[in-house]
Every structure is written in C-alpha cells, then in structure tokens.
Amino acid sequence: METYLDLFEGAIRKQAEIVGEETAFQQAQKAGLGVSSEGHIVSCTGNPQVVLLRLIKYFTAGGNMMALAQCTPLINELLANYSEDKEKSEEPESVSDPS
C-alpha cells in the first residue's frame, strides 16, 4: 500500500503543475484519496487499483493525455501486481498422496 501512496503523491504533484493544486487535489479526492493541504495522501478509500483507475479517469477528462503519462508509474505497478496475482492463482495446487 505504501508504494501506491508514494506513486499517487507523485502523480498528483505532476498533475498540480498542469492544472493547479486545487483542481488536482479535487480530482484525487473524487477518485477516493484524502489529500492534505501540502499534497500528501492521508487516506485511500477502497482498493488502490480501483482508485488508480478513477484517478486516470479524472486526470484525463477533457483530453488531458499528458496526465496519462504522469500515471505511468502507477499503471506499471498495477500491471506488475496483476501479473503476480495471476501467476499465483495459476500455480497448480499440490495434491497429497492419501496412501
């Protein structure tokens, strides 16, 4: 979870440079993040992966595709976690020999 929070903060800081702090913080809050006045994440409501998807939605609304680039580290983390989860679920379960 700590990794997500750090990555969220970085993306929000970059978004604030483009649209201003107030707008970036409002977008983050709509996505499910609690943001302090200094731009630190103080809470994350729900699954961080879902929050990430919401954040991308709000950041890219109106055609702001630069925001998508800002979310690249978050997307990479999401995909890495998805791959790890998928590999774990595809591992064959060991079956003990009852004899």
C-alpha positions as MATLAB code, in Angstrom:
seq = 'METYLDLFEGAIRKQAEIVGEETAFQQAQKAGLGVSSEGHIVSCTGNPQVVLLRLIKYFTAGGNMMALAQCTPLINELLANYSEDKEKSEEPESVSDPS';
ca = [
       0.000    0.000    0.000;
       2.902    2.327    0.795;
       4.140    2.068   -2.798;
       0.755    3.119   -4.140;
       0.588    6.120   -1.805;
       4.028    7.336   -2.893;
       3.110    6.881   -6.552;
      -0.240    8.627   -6.060;
       1.523   11.610   -4.478;
       3.966   11.841   -7.370;
       1.188   11.751   -9.968;
      -0.853   14.347   -8.073;
       2.173   16.670   -7.794;
       2.732   16.453  -11.551;
      -0.966   16.997  -12.248;
      -0.907   20.053   -9.961;
       1.820   21.584  -12.116;
      -0.523   21.413  -15.107;
      -3.973   22.172  -13.686;
      -3.135   23.760  -10.335;
      -3.155   22.320   -6.830;
      -6.809   22.922   -6.089;
      -8.019   21.106   -9.211;
      -5.520   18.244   -8.829;
      -6.468   17.749   -5.177;
     -10.190   17.790   -6.033;
      -9.642   15.176   -8.743;
      -7.730   12.997   -6.289;
     -10.469   13.349   -3.691;
     -13.136   12.350   -6.224;
     -11.035    9.279   -7.024;
     -11.052    8.231   -3.354;
      -7.883    9.784   -1.954;
      -7.646   12.025    1.065;
      -5.101   14.754    0.331;
      -3.597   17.154    2.865;
      -3.105   20.834    2.015;
       0.582   20.001    1.422;
      -0.337   17.341   -1.142;
       0.326   14.271    0.986;
      -2.018   11.296    0.783;
      -3.677   10.855    4.160;
      -6.183    8.175    3.203;
      -7.198    5.848    0.401;
     -10.815    4.746    0.234;
     -11.168    1.291   -1.252;
      -8.930   -0.839   -3.393;
      -5.890    1.185   -4.562;
      -6.169   -0.365   -8.019;
      -9.733    0.922   -8.402;
      -8.665    4.311   -7.040;
      -5.916    4.369   -9.675;
      -8.440    3.758  -12.442;
     -10.637    6.546  -11.115;
      -7.632    8.869  -10.867;
      -6.741    8.194  -14.502;
     -10.361    8.884  -15.476;
     -10.433   12.257  -13.708;
      -6.924   13.279  -14.756;
      -7.561   12.560  -18.432;
     -11.073   14.070  -18.573;
     -11.253   16.746  -21.226;
      -8.499   15.170  -23.293;
      -5.571   15.829  -20.926;
      -3.448   12.977  -22.211;
      -0.306   14.332  -20.503;
      -1.927   13.163  -17.291;
      -1.863    9.609  -18.579;
       1.926    9.817  -18.812;
       2.006   11.035  -15.203;
       0.133    7.909  -14.159;
       2.522    5.552  -15.969;
       4.398    4.519  -12.775;
       1.050    3.732  -11.148;
      -0.106    1.770  -14.164;
       3.147   -0.202  -14.193;
       2.700   -1.036  -10.509;
      -0.888   -2.123  -11.134;
       0.157   -4.375  -14.011;
       3.038   -5.853  -12.014;
       0.713   -6.687   -9.122;
      -1.864   -8.116  -11.515;
       0.768  -10.345  -13.126;
       1.979  -11.569   -9.733;
      -1.577  -12.291   -8.574;
      -2.382  -14.115  -11.798;
       0.769  -16.247  -11.605;
      -0.038  -17.211   -8.020;
      -3.577  -18.220   -8.947;
      -2.353  -20.310  -11.872;
       0.145  -22.326   -9.833;
      -1.029  -25.909   -9.552;
      -2.034  -26.926   -6.083;
      -0.079  -29.773   -4.603;
      -2.123  -32.864   -4.033;
      -1.058  -35.099   -1.200;
      -0.970  -38.797   -1.826;
      -3.504  -40.418    0.525;
      -1.557  -43.716    0.622;
];
